[in-house]
Amino acid sequence: MSRRRTSGITIFVLCIVGFFLYAYLLMLSEWSPIVLQLSVLMITGGVLGVISWIGYTMATTKSSTSSITEDKP
């Protein structure tokens, strides 16, 4: 089996195991409130991180004259 296929199968299996572990921690364990709070915190941080990266890129990128289209009469 190729290394690429082995890596793909490993990632696939780990994601399924991770889902069931997350579901167990969220639904059946005493850690449920903490797991839920951390999940919301990570999702919010990820979304705001992407938005801040877009804002930083917009603020620091120099505009080029070739990307601006001019209307010629």
TAGI-V203854 format. One line per field, one symbol per residue. ss: DSSP state (H for helix, E for strand, L for the rest). phi: phi as a letter, one per 30 degrees, with the letter a starting at -180 (. if undefined). A space follows every 50 residues. Layout:
ss = ???
phi = ???
This chain:
ss = LLHHHHHHHHHHHHHHHHHHHHHHHHHLLLLHHHHHHHHHHHHHHHHHHH HHHHHHHHHHLLLLHHHLLLLLL
phi = .ddddddddddeddddddddddddddcccddedddddddddddddddddd dddddddddcdddcdddcccdcd
